[in-house]
Amino acid sequence: MTEAAGHGGGEGHPTSRIVKVGVIVTIVASIAGLITTGVATLYSAWVADDQLKQSQQAAEEKK
């Protein structure tokens, strides 16, 4: 009765294993995307800060 209900101790259906692998790959890819976006945003903020400092320095030198 447990096998009919899907609670058997066997290996399970091959499709369910593929779905689980797909879910894991999707989660890992999403996390990698978030990390990449965070690093790119941080780098962009550093570049913008540097550009602002250079602009302020150039404005001070013009005075």
N, C-alpha and C positions, 0 to 999 in steps of 0.2 A: 504494500500500500504506500510506503514512503517513496518508492521509486516512481510510482504513478503520479505522486504529488510533486515530484521534482526534488526530493530530498535524499536521493540515493547517494551512496558513497563512491560512485564511479567517477570517471574522469569528466563527465559532463558533456554537453553538446559542443562540438567544435566551433559552432558559430558564437556561442557565448564566450569562448576563449578569445576569439577574434574581436568581439565587441569590447571585452575587458582591456585587451591590448590597445585598441583604438582609443578608449577613454584615457588610458594612462598616457599614450602619446599626445593626445589633445591637451591634457593637463600640463605635461612637461613643456610642450610648445607654448602654451599660454604663459606659463611662469617665465620661460626664456624671453618671450616677447615683452613682458612687463619689466624684467630686469634690463633688457636692451633699451626700452623706452626711458627708463629711469636714468640710465647712464648717459644716454643722448641728451636728455633734458638737463642733467647736471653739467655736462660739457658745454651745452648751449648757454647756460647761465654764466659759466666761467668766461666764455668768450664775450658775452654781452657786457659783463662787468669790466673786463679788460678794455673793451672798446669805449665804454663810458669813461674810464679813467684816462685813456688816451685823449679823448675829446676834451675832457676837463683840463688836462695838462696843456693841450694845444690852445685852448681858450685863454688860459692863464698866461701863456707865452705871448699871445697877441696883445695883451693889455699893456 
